[in-house]
């Protein structure tokens, strides 16, 4: 509605014109709907769905690279009639850690850095959505995308093992253990990747920083573990694993899921030390969420 005022001295009355503005009288879907929509959009975006063809290339390529070795192992198992799979379910993500690192390095900044760079975060908060909703949706979407990436090859292995008529109970137990392991890995890597990515609006800087943190930490820890093992300090090998995300997951699944450790000497942490590993993993996940909440309290003000 608009009001047109008459000119001074014109002697005309005020005229009211209807120029077509209408109030919204549809359903008010609220915060829950907005949060679900942001989660869905972010999850789809992590694989380039709903975006340009160029945006789909890298995530889909990495997904294919993750699943290809599993398909090859299944083919070998079926063709040669092996009595067991060439690799345990819990070992698969550890071996494929480089692909997982590249995925979180490429998609973590895509999820949050673009909103910071183009200053679209305040637009989210102008709707019935709060900062906690934004962080929860983004964290949940990235962790879910990571879980899809890491659980899909385990599903390929499991289906292949059943087709090869391997023992059902053993394969089911191993598959469930693998799912627990990659669920923890997904939460941990998603948190670390998003925290680093949310620091800078520059996507390139975020990609480089995530790769550097994951690669340098694993390289340094592996080197120190090898040195400690060569010097006979096997006790230190387990504790050094606390300082790298992938060795943390390795330690947890070795202590609680019956996995074979990739630590030098093949001896992972004991159950007592495994409790420390699990607490550190959970602490990093909670800490990552807390840091993201603190970060987004300041964004858009």
N, C-alpha and C positions, 0 to 999 in steps of 0.2 A: 504494500500500500504506500502511496506517496501523497503528500500534501502540497498543493501549489498555492503559494501566497500571492495575493493580488499586488499590483504595483501601488506605491504610495499615492493616494489621491485618486485612485481609479474608481473608487466607489463601488467596487464589485465585491460580492461575498466570496469567502473561501471555497475553493472547489476541491473535491476529493476524487481522485482517479484510481481505478483498479488497473494496475499494470501487470497483473498475472502472478504475483508471488503467493505461494500457498504453503501453509505449514505442513510438516510431515505428520501423518496420522496413521502410519503403519506400526507394526510391532516393534517394541524396544527390546533388542536381543541381549544387551548388557555385556558385562565384562567377560563372562564365561565364553560367550560366542566369539568375542574379539580375540580372546586368548587362544581358542581353538583354531581360529582362522589364521592367526600369526604363526602358530605351530605348524599347521598344514602347509602354509605358503613357504615357510623356512625349510621344512623337510623336503618339499618338492624342489625348491631351489638348490638344495645340496646335491641334487643329481641333474640339475639343469632343466627340470621339467617346468614347462610354462615360460621358459626363457628361449633365447636364440639358439640355433643349432650349434653355434660355436661354443656356447656355454655348456653344452651337453658332452662335448668331446672328451675332456679330461676326466670328469667323474665316471663316465661310463667306461672309458678305457681302463681306469684303475680298478673298477668293479670287475671287468673282464679278466684283468691280470690276476686279481685275487682268486677268482673261481677256476681259472685255467689249470693250475697245478692239481687242484682237487679232482677235476674231471680226468686228467691224465692218470692220476693214481687209481681212480676207480676203473678206468679202462685196463690198466696193467693188472689190477687185482682180479678182474673178471676174466681176462684173457689167459693169465697164467695160473688161475685157480689158487691164489695165495690163501693161507689160513687166517691172515690178519691184514689190516691196512698197512701200507708202508710207513705211515706217520700217525701218531696219536692225535686225537682231536685237540687236546690242550697244547700241543706243540705247534699247531698250524699258524696261529697268529704270531707267535714268537719268531718263527722263520720268516714270515711275511711282514715283519715290522717296518721295513723300508717303504713298502707300498702304503701301509696304514699311515705312516708319518707324512708321506706326500699328500695323501688325501686330506688329512686334517690341516695341513699347511696350506692347501689350495682352497678348501671350502670354509675353514674357520674365518679368515678375513672376508670372504665373500658374504658371509652371514651377517657380520656386524660392522665391518669397516666402511662399507658403502653407505650405511645409514649415517655414520659419523661424518664421512667426507662430504656428503651432499646435504647434511644438516636436516635430515628427515625424521630424526628421533623425536623432536618436539611435536611433530604432526601425529605420531602415535599417541603421545600423552595428551593431546587435545581431545581425544575420544575417551570413552569410558574404559580406559585401560591404564593401569598404574605401572610404575617402574618394576615392581615385583612380577607383574604379569609378563612384561616384556622379557625380563631375564629368564623366567621360568620357561616361556615358550621357546626362546632361542636355545637355551641349554638343553631342553628336552628334545628339540628338533635335531640338534647336532649329535647328541648322544644316540638318538634313534637312527640317524643316518649312519653313524659309525657301527651300530649294532647290525644293521642290514649288511654293511660291507663285510663285517667279520663273521657273521653267523651264516651267511649264504653259502660259502664254501664248506662249512661244517655240515650243512644240510645236504650238499652234494655228496660229501663223503658218506654220510649216514644212509642216504638212499642207495648209493652204490654198494655199500656194505651189505644191505639187505638183499639187493639184487644178486650179489655174489654168494648169498646164503651163508653169511658169517653168523656167528652166534648172536641171537637177538638181544639177550639180556646184557651181554658184554658191550655190544655196540650202543645200546640205548644208554647204559650207564656212562660210557665214554662221551657220547654226544651231549648228554645233560651236563656233565662236568665241563665240557668245552663251552657250552652256552653260558654257564656261570662265569667262567673265566673271561670270555669276550664281553659280557655285560659289564663287569668291573673295568675292563680295559676301555670300553666305550665311554663310560662315565668319566674316567680319569683323563683320557686323552681329549675328550670334548671340553672338559673344564680348563685344562691347560691351554689348549688351542684358542679358546674364546677369550680367556684372560689376556693372553699375549696380543691377540688381534684387536681387542678393545682398547688397547693403549694408544694405538695410532690410527688415524683415518686413512693412512696410505696403505693400500692393499699390498703393494710390493714389499714394503717394509715388514708388514705382518707376516707374509709368506716366508721371507728370509729369517725373521726372528723365530718363528715356530720350528723351522727346519734346524736352525742353529741350536736351539735349546734341546730338542729331541736327539739330534745327532751327536752333539758335543757331550751331553751328559752320558749317553750310552757308550760312546767311544772312550771317554775318560774312565768310567766305572769298569768297563771290560778290560782295559789296559791295566788298571790297578789290581783287579782281581787276578789277572794272569801273573802279574809280578808277585803278588802275595802267595799264589799257589806254588810258583817256582821256588820261593824262599821257604816253603813249608808252613806258612801262616794260614792254614786252611780256615781257622776260626774267623780271620778277618775277611775272608772271601764273602761269607754270608752277609756280614754287616755292611760291606761296601755296596751291596745290591740295593740298599735303601735310598741311594742317591740318583737313581735313574728310573723313569716311569716304566719302561719295559721290563727291567730287572725286578721292580717291585711286583708286577703282575706275575712274573716267573716265580718269585719267592712265595707268593700267596698260593698259587696253584700247586707248587711242589709240596708245601706244608699241609694243605687241606684237601686237595683234589687228586692226590696220587700221581701227579705229573712227574715226568723226568726232567730234572733241572738242566739248564744249559750253562750253569756256572762251571768254571774250570774244575776239573776233577769229578764233575757230575753229582756233587753233593750240595743240595740246596739247604736252606735254613731248616732247623728243627721245628717241631710244633710250637715250642715256646717262642722261638724267634719269629715264627710265622705269625703269631699274634701281633707282634710289633709291626711286621710288614702290613698286616691287614689294617691296623690302626692308622698307620701312615697313609695308606691308600684312601681310607675313609676320611681322614683329616684333610688330605689334599683335595678331595672332591668337595667336601663342605667348605674348605677355605676358598676354593675357586668360585663357588657360588656366592660366598660372602663378599669376595673382592668385586665380582661383577655387580652385585647389589650396590656396593659403595661407589663404584665407578658411575653407575647410571643415576645415582642421586644427584650428581653434579652436571649431567648432560642435559642440555636444553634449558638450563636456568638462565 
